[in-house]
Amino acid sequence: MIWWIIAIIYAALGFNLVRSRSRKLQRVPWLTFGWALLTSELAPQLLALLLLAVVAGWLGSASSAALLLLALAALPLLWAIYHSRQVPERVEQSLRQGLGANYQAQLSTADNQPLSPLPSWLRVVNPVGFAEPGVEVLRNIAYAPHGTRTQLDIYRPTQRPPSGCPVLLQIHGGAWMFGSKNEQGLPLMNYLASQGWICFAINYRLAPSQPFPTQIEDCKKALQWIRREGSQYGANPEFVAVSGGSAGGHLAALMAMTGDSELFSDGSGDTSIQAMVPFYGLYDLVPRGEQPNDELVIGLLNQRLFHQSPEQNPQLWESACPINYLQQPLPPAMVIHGQIDSLVPVNTAVKFVTQLSAASSNPVVYLELPATEHSFDVPNSWRSQVVVRGVHRFLEWARSRHYGELLNDDSATDKPDTADNTASDNPASESA
């Protein structure tokens, strides 16, 4: 009996992973998402356990039918592992398409080595181990006077240059209603800190007790604090990139796309962003009849985030949509989304990237990952290990471009005016 139970559980996990996500929903599919995330990102570990079960069942009393079902249950796991092995090629292809075939010429030798398709086996054994050598974490530093919800953590290298480290601001997800700086973006922040970056993971006040725009206002207060105080922690806030997943991806995009304006800001400091990397974010919160789950979205956001319907306050809903700020100066972007995302359909990212690419004068990289669920980067899986290295490449490229443009601007400013010099050096002009 036990072998049938194990076989049915594995078969259910596999079916949940590979079934279609394009269907109308009556409620948020938390279980679908949770089990698919577990299956896709921990497929090697689950496959190893399954093989042990097959061997134990074969040596024990399992029937041939139960053993056959156990063996077939391995197919979705092998499918997930196969797609994980394709991630290095997919990441490199996306970077070349977005930044140009020769983008690696702007990276250091260490940054442009081939992305390995093989994972760190230590991470496979312990996918929730995130610590990197040479990285330290400072916790629970207040950036605003609202208790634990306006605190941040700092991930930084133990050895920092006198000029300071480039900055990543990380915003956690959780449907704007839950989540913490301690839970998300950990593979990315630890890896970047090991490569000389300093990362600030922030909390922000949550809905429903604090409706929108409190969340984005807190994010901008955190950025202003970083620009005021960051240097004493080893930051060089001349270059600040922003990232986040899910609701954090939405806030990261909204922050970057309104950065040069005073929207959602008290005007007390610079809130410009030099690069953005939103993961599986929602970029258009207004239901426009294009998605099968518009009613679900309206109900969730109306009750939890806005406390008003789109008809009652259309301006508030529209103001929350990053896709409405395409006329602003836009930084380089790397947008990342999974093809089988259960919570935020991948076509929302495709629509956003299409419009962003058409509007922006800066490059847009779009990384769409097959067989990938929402929040795929929470564990240190095969996939997340490669993706964070791709994000590092993008950020180093964006930083190189940023300082190159500053250097060109300084050169243009310092260049003498040819017409004025000609006039002052011409005796005829003096006699005139």
NORFENCOR-V592782 format. One record per residue. RES is the residue in one small letter. PSI is psi in whole degrees, -180 to 180 (none if undefined). NEAR is the number of other ideal C-beta (glycine too) atoms within 10 Angstrom. Layout:
res=RES psi=PSI near=NEAR
res=RES psi=PSI near=NEAR
This chain:
res=m psi=-40 near=8
res=i psi=-34 near=13
res=w psi=-36 near=21
res=w psi=-40 near=15
res=i psi=-46 near=10
res=i psi=-44 near=21
res=a psi=-42 near=25
res=i psi=-40 near=14
res=i psi=-47 near=11
res=y psi=-40 near=24
res=a psi=-39 near=16
res=a psi=-41 near=13
res=l psi=-43 near=20
res=g psi=-42 near=23
res=f psi=-42 near=13
res=n psi=-33 near=19
res=l psi=-42 near=22
res=v psi=-8 near=15
res=r psi=160 near=13
res=s psi=142 near=6
res=r psi=-5 near=18
res=s psi=81 near=8
res=r psi=157 near=9
res=k psi=137 near=10
res=l psi=144 near=15
res=q psi=-21 near=8
res=r psi=166 near=10
res=v psi=126 near=16
res=p psi=64 near=19
res=w psi=-41 near=10
res=l psi=-43 near=11
res=t psi=-48 near=19
res=f psi=-49 near=20
res=g psi=-45 near=15
res=w psi=-36 near=18
res=a psi=-38 near=27
res=l psi=-46 near=21
res=l psi=-46 near=17
res=t psi=-44 near=23
res=s psi=-43 near=28
res=e psi=-22 near=25
res=l psi=28 near=19
res=a psi=-42 near=28
res=p psi=-42 near=19
res=q psi=-42 near=16
res=l psi=-36 near=22
res=l psi=-40 near=18
res=a psi=-43 near=13
res=l psi=-38 near=14
res=l psi=-42 near=21
res=l psi=-39 near=14
res=l psi=-39 near=10
res=a psi=-39 near=21
res=v psi=-46 near=21
res=v psi=-44 near=10
res=a psi=-39 near=13
res=g psi=-38 near=21
res=w psi=-39 near=13
res=l psi=-22 near=8
res=g psi=-133 near=10
res=s psi=19 near=10
res=a psi=143 near=22
res=s psi=162 near=12
res=s psi=-36 near=9
res=a psi=-42 near=11
res=a psi=-40 near=21
res=l psi=-38 near=16
res=l psi=-43 near=13
res=l psi=-40 near=18
res=l psi=-44 near=23
res=a psi=-42 near=15
res=l psi=-30 near=13
res=a psi=-15 near=24
res=a psi=-20 near=18
res=l psi=-47 near=12
res=p psi=-33 near=24
res=l psi=-40 near=25
res=l psi=-37 near=12
res=w psi=-44 near=17
res=a psi=-42 near=29
res=i psi=-41 near=17
res=y psi=-47 near=12
res=h psi=-32 near=20
res=s psi=-37 near=26
res=r psi=-19 near=15
res=q psi=-8 near=16
res=v psi=-43 near=24
res=p psi=-44 near=20
res=e psi=-41 near=12
res=r psi=-41 near=20
res=v psi=-47 near=24
res=e psi=-41 near=17
res=q psi=-43 near=12
res=s psi=-42 near=20
res=l psi=-42 near=23
res=r psi=-40 near=14
res=q psi=-38 near=15
res=g psi=-37 near=21
res=l psi=-14 near=21
res=g psi=152 near=13
res=a psi=-26 near=9
res=n psi=25 near=8
res=y psi=-28 near=22
res=q psi=-18 near=19
res=a psi=-22 near=10
res=q psi=3 near=18
res=l psi=158 near=16
res=s psi=167 near=11
res=t psi=-39 near=7
res=a psi=-30 near=8
res=d psi=-23 near=16
res=n psi=21 near=15
res=q psi=153 near=11
res=p psi=142 near=7
res=l psi=122 near=18
res=s psi=136 near=11
res=p psi=-7 near=13
res=l psi=138 near=11
res=p psi=169 near=19
res=s psi=118 near=13
res=w psi=-26 near=9
res=l psi=-38 near=10
res=r psi=-32 near=18
res=v psi=-43 near=17
res=v psi=-38 near=10
res=n psi=82 near=12
res=p psi=-7 near=21
res=v psi=18 near=9
res=g psi=118 near=15
res=f psi=-15 near=19
res=a psi=140 near=10
res=e psi=147 near=16
res=p psi=142 near=6
res=g psi=17 near=12
res=v psi=135 near=19
res=e psi=156 near=11
res=v psi=128 near=16
res=l psi=130 near=13
res=r psi=151 near=12
res=n psi=54 near=11
res=i psi=128 near=14
res=a psi=131 near=12
res=y psi=-10 near=21
res=a psi=160 near=19
res=p psi=56 near=6
res=h psi=34 near=16
res=g psi=-153 near=10
res=t psi=-23 near=11
res=r psi=-7 near=17
res=t psi=49 near=18
res=q psi=162 near=20
res=l psi=158 near=23
res=d psi=151 near=19
res=i psi=124 near=20
res=y psi=119 near=27
res=r psi=156 near=24
res=p psi=147 near=19
res=t psi=-28 near=11
res=q psi=117 near=8
res=r psi=141 near=15
res=p psi=153 near=10
res=p psi=-30 near=6
res=s psi=-10 near=9
res=g psi=165 near=18
res=c psi=148 near=23
res=p psi=157 near=25
res=v psi=136 near=26
res=l psi=128 near=27
res=l psi=118 near=25
res=q psi=128 near=26
res=i psi=122 near=34
res=h psi=158 near=22
res=g psi=-165 near=28
res=g psi=33 near=17
res=a psi=28 near=18
res=w psi=4 near=29
res=m psi=-19 near=15
res=f psi=-176 near=12
res=g psi=168 near=20
res=s psi=156 near=15
res=k psi=-18 near=24
res=n psi=-7 near=13
res=e psi=-24 near=14
res=q psi=156 near=25
res=g psi=13 near=26
res=l psi=-42 near=24
res=p psi=-42 near=24
res=l psi=-49 near=28
res=m psi=-42 near=28
res=n psi=-40 near=20
res=y psi=-45 near=22
res=l psi=-42 near=31
res=a psi=-35 near=23
res=s psi=-17 near=17
res=q psi=14 near=21
res=g psi=10 near=16
res=w psi=161 near=24
res=i psi=129 near=24
res=c psi=133 near=28
res=f psi=112 near=29
res=a psi=121 near=29
res=i psi=148 near=27
res=n psi=163 near=24
res=y psi=160 near=29
res=r psi=142 near=18
res=l psi=150 near=21
res=a psi=160 near=21
res=p psi=-9 near=12
res=s psi=-28 near=9
res=q psi=98 near=18
res=p psi=164 near=16
res=f psi=139 near=22
res=p psi=24 near=18
res=t psi=-40 near=19
res=q psi=-49 near=24
res=i psi=-32 near=23
res=e psi=-41 near=18
res=d psi=-40 near=24
res=c psi=-41 near=25
res=k psi=-33 near=24
res=k psi=-39 near=22
res=a psi=-42 near=24
res=l psi=-42 near=27
res=q psi=-40 near=20
res=w psi=-44 near=20
res=i psi=-41 near=24
res=r psi=-27 near=18
res=r psi=-46 near=14
res=e psi=-11 near=13
res=g psi=-31 near=21
res=s psi=-32 near=13
res=q psi=-13 near=8
res=y psi=3 near=17
res=g psi=12 near=20
res=a psi=150 near=25
res=n psi=93 near=17
res=p psi=20 near=23
res=e psi=-33 near=16
res=f psi=114 near=21
res=v psi=122 near=26
res=a psi=154 near=28
res=v psi=141 near=28
res=s psi=165 near=29
res=g psi=163 near=28
res=g psi=140 near=29
res=s psi=-119 near=25
res=a psi=-33 near=25
res=g psi=-33 near=30
res=g psi=-41 near=28
res=h psi=-48 near=28
res=l psi=-36 near=29
res=a psi=-45 near=29
res=a psi=-43 near=29
res=l psi=-39 near=31
res=m psi=-46 near=28
res=a psi=-37 near=29
res=m psi=-9 near=28
res=t psi=16 near=22
res=g psi=-41 near=24
res=d psi=-6 near=15
res=s psi=177 near=13
res=e psi=17 near=11
res=l psi=135 near=18
res=f psi=18 near=22
res=s psi=150 near=20
res=d psi=1 near=11
res=g psi=11 near=7
res=s psi=1 near=11
res=g psi=167 near=14
res=d psi=126 near=16
res=t psi=24 near=25
res=s psi=151 near=15
res=i psi=138 near=24
res=q psi=-14 near=23
res=a psi=149 near=25
res=m psi=143 near=29
res=v psi=79 near=29
res=p psi=135 near=30
res=f psi=129 near=29
res=y psi=52 near=28
res=g psi=170 near=27
res=l psi=120 near=26
res=y psi=-10 near=23
res=d psi=104 near=21
res=l psi=-11 near=22
res=v psi=120 near=16
res=p psi=122 near=16
res=r psi=20 near=8
res=g psi=13 near=5
res=e psi=-14 near=11
res=q psi=148 near=15
res=p psi=-13 near=11
res=n psi=30 near=18
res=d psi=-41 near=15
res=e psi=-39 near=13
res=l psi=-43 near=17
res=v psi=-45 near=18
res=i psi=-47 near=18
res=g psi=-45 near=14
res=l psi=-50 near=17
res=l psi=-36 near=24
res=n psi=-47 near=17
res=q psi=-34 near=12
res=r psi=-42 near=16
res=l psi=-47 near=25
res=f psi=-29 near=23
res=h psi=16 near=15
res=q psi=148 near=15
res=s psi=166 near=14
res=p psi=-30 near=19
res=e psi=-35 near=9
res=q psi=-37 near=11
res=n psi=73 near=14
res=p psi=-33 near=12
res=q psi=-39 near=6
res=l psi=-47 near=16
res=w psi=-46 near=24
res=e psi=-34 near=14
res=s psi=-21 near=18
res=a psi=-1 near=23
res=c psi=112 near=18
res=p psi=-32 near=26
res=i psi=-13 near=20
res=n psi=0 near=18
res=y psi=35 near=20
res=l psi=-13 near=14
res=q psi=-11 near=8
res=q psi=160 near=17
res=p psi=127 near=13
res=l psi=132 near=20
res=p psi=167 near=22
res=p psi=145 near=26
res=a psi=144 near=27
res=m psi=112 near=28
res=v psi=128 near=26
res=i psi=132 near=27
res=h psi=149 near=26
res=g psi=144 near=28
res=q psi=-28 near=15
res=i psi=33 near=23
res=d psi=122 near=23
res=s psi=-25 near=23
res=l psi=-37 near=20
res=v psi=105 near=22
res=p psi=142 near=20
res=v psi=-26 near=18
res=n psi=-20 near=13
res=t psi=-37 near=19
res=a psi=-40 near=26
res=v psi=-45 near=14
res=k psi=-45 near=15
res=f psi=-47 near=25
res=v psi=-40 near=20
res=t psi=-47 near=12
res=q psi=-38 near=15
res=l psi=-43 near=23
res=s psi=-38 near=16
res=a psi=-30 near=9
res=a psi=-30 near=15
res=s psi=143 near=17
res=s psi=-6 near=7
res=n psi=158 near=15
res=p psi=150 near=20
res=v psi=121 near=22
res=v psi=130 near=26
res=y psi=119 near=19
res=l psi=105 near=26
res=e psi=124 near=16
res=l psi=118 near=26
res=p psi=150 near=15
res=a psi=35 near=24
res=t psi=130 near=31
res=e psi=168 near=27
res=h psi=144 near=23
res=s psi=28 near=24
res=f psi=-24 near=26
res=d psi=8 near=24
res=v psi=-49 near=19
res=p psi=165 near=23
res=n psi=68 near=24
res=s psi=175 near=27
res=w psi=-49 near=26
res=r psi=-49 near=28
res=s psi=-32 near=26
res=q psi=-42 near=24
res=v psi=-41 near=25
res=v psi=-42 near=26
res=v psi=-30 near=23
res=r psi=-35 near=20
res=g psi=-40 near=22
res=v psi=-41 near=27
res=h psi=-44 near=20
res=r psi=-46 near=23
res=f psi=-45 near=26
res=l psi=-39 near=25
res=e psi=-38 near=23
res=w psi=-46 near=26
res=a psi=-39 near=26
res=r psi=-43 near=19
res=s psi=-42 near=16
res=r psi=-42 near=18
res=h psi=-49 near=18
res=y psi=-29 near=14
res=g psi=-41 near=11
res=e psi=-39 near=10
res=l psi=-41 near=12
res=l psi=-41 near=10
res=n psi=-39 near=10
res=d psi=-41 near=10
res=d psi=-39 near=10
res=s psi=-40 near=9
res=a psi=-36 near=8
res=t psi=-39 near=7
res=d psi=-15 near=7
res=k psi=129 near=8
res=p psi=148 near=7
res=d psi=114 near=9
res=t psi=-41 near=8
res=a psi=-43 near=8
res=d psi=-41 near=9
res=n psi=-39 near=10
res=t psi=-42 near=10
res=a psi=-42 near=13
res=s psi=-27 near=10
res=d psi=-5 near=9
res=n psi=117 near=11
res=p psi=-31 near=7
res=a psi=-38 near=7
res=s psi=-34 near=10
res=e psi=-42 near=9
res=s psi=-33 near=6
res=a psi=none near=7
